[in-house]
Amino acid sequence: MSNPTLAFIDCPDAQGSHRMAYWQWGNLASRHVVLCVHGLTRQGRDFDTLAQALCEQAGGDIRVVCPDVAGRGQSDWLKDPQGYQLPFYAADMLALLAQLQPTRLDWVGTSMGGLIGLVVAGQPDLPPFAKVHRLVLNDVGPVIEWQALQRIGQYLGQVPVFDTEQQAADALWAIASSFGPHTSEQWLALTRPQIKPLADGSGRLTLRYDPALAEPFKAMTPESAAQGEALLWQAYDQISAQTLLVSGAESDLLSAATAQAMTQRGPKAQLVEFAGVGHAPTFVPQPQVDAVLSFLLAPDH
């Protein structure tokens, strides 16, 4: 399968419901689901390279599901921007898992997608279909560095307009060069699903996410961040899944001290670090793909 199929699910919310899109790769009848959840302003097509590699390596018995979290990609924008927060995202993923009914669930989460995974995997007494077997946290942990949040806040919610695909790719690279080295083809492939034509028929392009994502983000204070951190550590300490922590050696979001602490408490994550990469590895370069494959597809012991 060289292209994923697109499906939708209705997720309940305080205003009624919203539609969440998800991309599927591999054997859609397989009960072994790998759920791949993207970062803050991204979308599910970020995982194309990893998903194809997983399907090839797993020999046909795997279903890779890559949702577009609400407000991004092909999913609905929320009527109330206060819904753009972790507990609501986690509820949407549980609704999706209730529909997929996996007998084995693995989770790969980049940045925000990792935090959603941490929240889900750290909940006791979940139904069997939502129990995470193996968890990959990509450059994120319970402690989010305040400076990184301020950096992200500078561009979040701005709605740029581009004349061409290449112009969009260049502009996104300017804020995402910490993703590490990519060829221009690789970066263009990561950019295309991020952009859409403006509704005015001009042929110009804009980003495929709701600028209102910035509202709950900008309301965050150092105090509320510290409170959130305590809750995230509590969840992390309850995780029973085998856990792999992937770190960009130059990340400003996951500190070396946090990464180290995560190897020593809770699920005692196995740590793999990539030099020359900040926040966050994209699972496009082969060594990053290989690290995830060898963790997810290793036999149970």
N, C-alpha and C positions, 0 to 999 in steps of 0.2 A: 504494500500500500504506500504509494508515494505522496498521496495527499490524504489529510484527515477528513472524516465526515463531521458535519456540524449538526448538533442537536440542541434542544432547549428544554428547560424545566421551569415551571412556575413555582416561585418561592414566596411563602407568606411574609407579609410585613405589616406594620401598623396602619398603612394606607390601603391594605388589601393584599396585593401581591405584585411582584415584578418578575420579569422573565430573565433567567440566566442562561447564557449560551455556554456550550462546552464542545470541545474538539476531541474526537476519538480516533485512536490509531490501533492497529492490530486486530486481534480476534474479538469481535464484539460479543461473542458468546462466552468468552473466558470469564471465569469467576475470580481470577487473579487480576486485581485492578491496581495500577500504579496511578495515583492522583498527583498531578503536577500543578502547583499553584504559584502564580507569578508574583512579581513585585508591584510596588505602589501604583505606578502609572502605566504598567505594561499590559500584556494580554497573553492568552494561552498559546498562541503560535510561537512564543519565545522558546518553546520546548521541542520544536520540530526535529532538530538534529538528534537530541537525546531520545525522543520517542521512537524515531526510526531505528536507531541503534538498539534500543531495548527490544523492539519487535523482532529484529534480525537475530539477536543473541538468544532470545527466549524460545526460539523455535516454534512460534505460532500459538503458544498458550499464554498469552498476556493481552490485556486490554489497557492501553494508556489513555487516560482521560485528563484533558487540560482545560479547565474552566476559564472563561473570561469573568473575573469577579465583577459583581454589580458596578455599573458606572464605567466599565471599560469594554473595549473590543465590541463584540456584537450583542452584549447584554444591555438591558434597559438601564437608563439613568434613574436614580431614585427620586421620588417626589420630595422626600425629606433628607437633606444632606447629612443629618445626624445619624442616618443609617450607615454611613461610610465609616464603620468602626469594627474592631475585631470581633466582638460578641455576635454581631449581626452577620458578618462574613462566615463565622464558624457555623451559625445556624443554617445558612444557605448550603454550606458543604455537607452538613448532616442531612439536609433534605435531598441533596443529590445522591449521597451514599445510600439513603433509604430506597431510592429508585434503582440504583445499580446493584444493590445486594451482593457485594463481593464476599467470597469466603476467605480470601486473603487480601488485605489492603496494605499497600506500601505508599508512603507519602514523600514527595519531593517538593520542598517549598523554598522559593527564593525570597529573601528579605521579608516583606509583608506576608507572602505565602508560607514562609517558614513559621512566622508567628501564629498564623491561623492554625497550622499543623501542630504547633506546640500547645495551643489552647485546646484543640480537639484531643490530641494524644494524652494530654495531662488531665482529662476528665475521668474520674472513676465511674464505674457502672454504666459504660456506654453499651448499646446493643452490639451483638457480635459483628454486624456488618461495618461498624464504625471503629472497630478496634485496630489500631495501627500496629502492624507487624514490624516493619522497618521504616525508619524516619530519616530523611536527609534534610538537614537544616543548612541552607545556603547563605553563609555570611550574615547570620543573625542569631541573636540570643536574647535572654531576658533583659539585658542592659543595652539600651540604645543610647549611643553617645549624643549628648545634647547639641554639640557643634554640628554633627551630621544632620540632625533634624533641622537646624537652622539653614544649613546649605540646601537641603531639599526644599524647604519652605520658600526659598528665593525663586524657584522656577515653577513650583506647583501651583496650578490654577491659572497660569497664563495661557492664553489661547493664541499661539502663533499661527500665521498663515504663510504657506509656501507656494512658490510658482511651479516647482518641479519636485519629483521624487528625490533627486540628488540633493537639492537644496534642503529638503527635510532631513535627509540622512546626515548632511553636514551639520545642521543645527542640533540634531539629537546627539551626534558624536561630541559636540562641544560641551554638552552637559553630562555625557556618559562615557567619556574616555577612560574613566576609572574601571570600566568593564574589562580593560586589558586589550592586548593586541588582537585585531581582527583584519582579515583582508577586506578590501572594499566590497567584494561580492558578498562576503558573510554579513557585513554591516548593512548592506542594502536589503538582504533577505530578512534581517531582524527589524528593519525599518518599515518595510511595506505593510505589514499587518497593523502597524501603529498609526497609519494615516488614512484619511478618507477625503473624498471630494467635498468641498463646501456645498451647502444646500442651494446656493444662489446661481448654480449653473455656470459659474465663471471658469470652471476647470481647475481652479486653485485648490490647494490641499490644506487640511488642518489635522490636529491630533485626535485620535479616537478615544478620548476619555472626557468625563464630565469635569469641567473646571471647579465645580462645587465640592470635589474631593478635598479641596484645600480648607474648607470651612472647619470641620472638626479638628483637622491637623493644626490649623493656626490658633485654635482655642487652647491648645496644649500649653501648660506651664511647666517649669522645672518641678513644681510640687506634684502636679497630676502625673507627670512622667515617672517620678519616684514611686508614687502609689501604684502605677501600672506595673512598674518593675517588680515590686514585691509580689504582686499577683502572678506575674509571669514566672518568677522563680518557684513559687508555690506549685504552679502547674508543671514546670520542668521537673521538679523533684518527684512528681507522681508518675512520670512517664515510664512505662515498662518496655516500650519498643526498643529494639536495637537501634542505636542512633549514630549517624555519621554527621559530623560538623565539617562543612567545607568553608574554608576561609580564604579571602584574598589577603595576601601578606601585607598589602598597603591599605587595607580597608580603614575608613574613618568611622564606620558604623559598628563594627565588631572589634573590640579591643583585644589585645593579646591576653590581658588579665581575665577578661570575661571568658574567652575561649578556653583558657587553662582551667578556670573554675568549672566549666561545663564538662571537662574530662574527668573531674574528680567527684562530682555529686550527681544526684538523680540517676539518669540512665548511663552516666559515665561515657559520654560520646567519644567515639574514635575521631581523631582530628586529622584532616588533610589540608595542607596549606599550599596555595599556588603563588609563586613569586611573580612579580611584575603585574599583579592584578590587585585592584582595590575593591570597591563595592560596586557590583558583585560579579563573581564568575558567571558566565552565560551558558555553560555546558555546550558550547560550540567547538572550542579547541579539543582535539582528540584526548589529551591527557585528562582533562576534566570529565569528559564523557566516560573514559575508561574507569576513573575512580568511582563514579556512581554505579556503572554496570557491575563492577566487581563486588561492590557492597550489596546491591539489591539482588543480584543473581547468585551469590554464594550459597552453597548448601547450608541448611540449618544444622547447628551442632548442639 
